[in-house]
Amino acid sequence: MGVFFRAIPAVDRILNALEAEAALADAPRALVREAVGRFLDLVREEIRQGAVVSPADLALERLLARVRAFVIQAVRPKLRRVVNATGVVVHTNLGRSVLAAEAVQAVVQAAQAYSNLEFDLATGQRGSRYVHVEELLCRLTGAEAAMVVNNNAAAVLLVLDTLAKGREVIVSRGQLVEIGGSFRIPEVMKKSGAILREVGATNRTHVRDYVEAIGPDTAAIMKVHTSNYRMLGFVKEVPAEELVALGHAHGLPVVEDLGSGNLMDFSAIGLGQEPTARQVVAAGVDVVTMSGDKLLGGPQAGIIVGRAAVVERLRKNQLTRALRIDKLTLAALEGTLRLYLDPEKAKARIPTVARILMDPETLRRQATRLARRLRQRLGARAQVTVAPSVSRVGGGAFPEQDLPTFVVRVLPAKLRADAVRQRLLGLDVPVVVRVEEDAVVLDPRTLLAGDERCVEQAIASVLGAESSQE
Ligand SMILES: *Cc1c(COP(=O)(O)O)cnc(C)c1O
């Protein structure tokens, strides 16, 4: 066995051979060296197990392709681009919203130069980081004042901590929701120090339930958008207007966690139940919180709009400092919100909005084109068909609503669809797909510019049809 071990190339020889490798040009040297070491550990293990037939197989030239692939894989950045072929537009696991080009441009500019982040150019004095988006948010929602924090969970925490620490907040039992990723209203409430006062039954809550709960310890009435689920049948929620009338009659602020911040009216495509932020503000709700990266299509952020006096109190809370939004996010948010000033532009330029609004006919054409190309590439390796199906908005918006789409179904002749799905995740640019009835399902709705070719190439390589027929 010694002759095998002695045949293993030295680490430095391998490093020399990888010197000219373009894919490793930017990789930290220490990581490359460590990866080569780990590769050689693997080779030693193979020798011990008798898997290496001849010492000649350990010559540098023979090992080079493998070690190269191993090292490139080992040292690449951990946060990577993936292709989303799932049809879930706001996919929390895949980074929710893709930014509009205008927002990306704003981020780049804020990132590579100094800015007036907290500097008032009119006075030359210290300024506030919130002013850059406040006017836009007020314009777009009709609110008196606005501010932004790290995310919507932080926004809810800040609102409760500011308005209700040590006192009671009345919430309907039907709205004590858990949102994916462990955001639970009762738990957030506990963290904030506010005391949850549940009212009503799971399916029905009446104004009188709220009335009976109001007492000397009451600090606020809260309404929570149930986001990722819907109750059907014998159900009743009290509309925001009635809660506002009740709250204000008792001198109590009414707050609403809107979840998926919505600045756009989607009723034209039948997505009507989701209230826009403007509607909630118009109903008289004192503070509204929502996410920046769900339906709104911007960066991760928690947007708070409402009455000036309340927002002023939020800003003064020390917690705000810990939850504060960073400059890159702020730049992306301003870039996104500016597009909303012209709704047609928002529809065309904000990827999340544009993808929700995509019409089935366009999707059918795209699916048909992709299917044709896949058939050419795959031949007998798979059966490829186009079928009507549904996409999802995701991010807890419009949970019960299907977006009609057309998908490409790839039924592999030899492999299980699950195995194909797994291999697609192992590619340089991983492709995330759905699997249904043992077919790989590709929804064009969430494919970005250039992704179609990428998917085609990915499927072809996984199903062993590497060589292009063009
Ligand atoms: C998504 C959601 C949240 C959490 O928002 P993040 O921006 O993910 O922190 C809170 N409340 C509701 C109702 C939601 O839908």
The ligand as a Gaussian input file, in Angstrom:
#p B3LYP/6-31G(d) Opt

LIG

0 1
 C      -44.591000      37.837000       6.778000
 C      -45.330000      38.352000       7.930000
 C      -44.649000      38.839000       9.054000
 C      -43.156000      38.814000       9.147000
 O      -42.594000      39.704000       8.236000
 P      -41.015000      39.673000       7.942000
 O      -40.820000      40.795000       6.994000
 O      -40.738000      38.336000       7.378000
 O      -40.332000      39.893000       9.234000
 C      -45.394000      39.320000      10.097000
 N      -46.745000      39.345000      10.052000
 C      -47.429000      38.889000       8.977000
 C      -48.919000      38.930000       9.011000
 C      -46.747000      38.375000       7.883000
 O      -47.413000      37.924000       6.824000

